[in-house]
Amino acid sequence: MNCFSFSLLFWKRGSSSAAQSTEAIDISSIQNVNLYTYEELLTATEGFSPANKIGEGGFGSVYKGRLRNGSLAAIKVLSSESRQGVNEFLTEIKVITNIEHENLVKLYGCCVEGNHRILVYGYLENNSLAQTLIGRSSIHFNWHTRQNICIGVARGLAFLHDEVQPHIIHRDIKASNILLDKDLQPKISDFGLAKLIAPNLTHISTLVAGTFGYVAPEYAIRNQVTRKSDVYSFGVLLLEVISGRCNTNRRLPAEERYLIIRAWDLFERGELESLVDVSLGRNFNIEEARRFCKIGLLCIQDNLQLRPSMSTVHDMLIGKTDVNEEKMTKPDLIFQFVEAKDQGKQKSRAEVEDTSLLPGSAKQDDSSSSETASSFATMTFTSIYDRSN
């Protein structure tokens, strides 16, 4: 997959993941959680055999295992160097243990024996969207399957936002956190960053966490997270599913590098169907594709008040509610970001040319252009980091 992402982790000063991994973990306040012994999970995975490893990331490794009751499980073992700290570990258990939905992963239980931090989930045969659809696997994602994935994720988010009390903001909706079962039905996973929000609150002020490219502007700039922050992330994901590509790809020509910009340009030209994954050929409904793209653009508006709720998004996806194009506005911040990058490169090249005329000066490369561009990104999208899984 020709995608790039920033990996900037953000911890409290003086803390470290290693220190966090040795903290005592008290789960006595969490009800209805199954506790597994380390020995049980060792047996289930045949000694955490490399042959049973089905995934690996910054958190550690995931193994396929068979539990004593015969159920297959995905066993997520957090390493001592994991960037998922104790707080995230406990949050995931608290949030997902007592809720159940067809579009959410099922948490079977956990192991907190000694220094071991292990989460045990239901096994999902087809891994994540990032690995199978965007990463290009042997699985063919036809238009109907892509529709079902988008609708399923929207249904799961609407459940978290509206039906669960207190409401849940996921905060890290992205392709690698959408898992697929044997029938390619989507399941939202990784609730380590989730926040609970009471119905009477408009937002929660918190340190920014999430993945570059998916984080809503108001959250990145003002540290204010709302349910509409998840709506923004979903809009980006929706465009990714339709196009079969990640939101940022620096190997592409400049005009196609950022998926959001590409989508808006095609919308203005009346050619949204051109965003659809070329692997589908002509085997898709053009009007439905345009409608889905417009819904994605509605979700990623800079002004969170203009974004629809997830329940409305779901209704638009299934055709129950019309898509109101009049409420659609250009996502200006990403355009400003790219424009600043271009100006930064031009400025850097000009500075190189000027200094090269000075006596004794050596010609430099234009690596400073990336510094200029990143300074704008830092000002505009403060404290964004990538929780790459």
Secondary structure, DSSP 4 states (H G I P E B T S, - for coil): ------------TT--HHHHHTS----TT--S-EE--HHHHHHHTTTT-GGGEEEEETTEEEEEEE-TTS-EEEEEEE-TT-SS-HHHHHHHHHHHHT---TTBPPEEEEE-STT-EEEEEE--TT-BHIIIIITT-S----HHHHHHHHHHHHHHHHIIIIISSSEEE-S--SGGGEEE-TT--EEE---TT-EEE-TT-S-EE----S-TTTS-HHHHHH-EE-HHHHHHHHHHHHHHHHHTS-SB-TTS-GGGSBHHHHHHHHHHTT-GGGGS-GGGTT-S-HHHHHHHHHHHHHHT-SSGGGSPPHHHHHHHHTTSS---GGG----HHHHHHHHHHHHHHHHHHHHHHHHHTSTTPPP--STHHHHHHHHHHHHHSTT------
